[in-house]
Amino acid sequence: MTAIGFLSVAPVAADGMADEVAKAVAALDDFDVSYETTPMGTTIEADDAATVFAAARAAHEAVDGDRVSTLLKLDDKRTVDQRASEKVTAVEEALGRPARRERE
């Protein structure tokens, strides 16, 4: 009922990767997914795992280069609807505070 993926797509290159990573993130717009990009990867939410896989493949293929490293971690909730934000809220409730801290 809900599939949440964590996707990291990067060219293996010595220079900056931002332009290529931007191509991977832009490729997600062609799919019925929600996503949030963080410094280490992008969280993707969809109704099913097949959509997450298809979006991840498109992101991988959008990156130019001789070598591309892609990692996809999938949480396929087959009997429950649960958004990624709800998973974070559950951790915050258990902590009794926000699950975020800035270094001083």
Buried (B, 14 or more C-beta within 10 A) or exposed (E): EBBBBBBBBBBEBEEEBEEBBEBBBEBBEEBEBEBEBEEEBBBBBBEBBEBBBBBBEBBBBBBEEEEBEBEBEBBEBEEEEBEBEEBBEEEEEEEEEEEEEEEE
